[in-house]
């Protein structure tokens, strides 16, 4: 049997980097073209910019291990908002059509729950 428990902190670091990169990239795209983003999600331009900043800041916090639990909670709230919109406003199913389902957001919530429940592992800057 393999004893992989010694790799937990490395796995958590990799998880933080991957999740953080997803949010940093998404937030950057929101900030790059907030008008298009606001139209695509049905919000104001100011709110799209707020989401972009929150995603970049949260993603950076998760990657760097700076208040990663707080960053993770904030990102979960953003994902729950997206799930709510997809279910109740856009009436999409879990898988949806193309990228319209809410399986992606649910997966990110699950990954963020691992990060916040483990405090991101040993390789963090500030807990």
Number of C-alpha atoms within 10 A of each C-alpha: 3 4 6 8 8 8 10 12 16 13 15 20 22 14 19 28 18 16 21 26 18 16 23 24 15 18 24 18 16 23 21 13 14 22 16 15 20 18 12 10 13 12 12 14 18 12 14 24 22 15 21 25 18 19 27 24 19 27 29 21 24 33 26 19 24 17 18 26 23 16 25 28 17 18 25 21 13 17 19 16 13 15 21 14 16 19 16 10 9 13 13 16 14 16 12 14 9 6 9 15 19 21 15 14 18 17 12 17 21 11 18 26 17 18 24 18 11 13 20 29 19 14 14 19 12 10 13
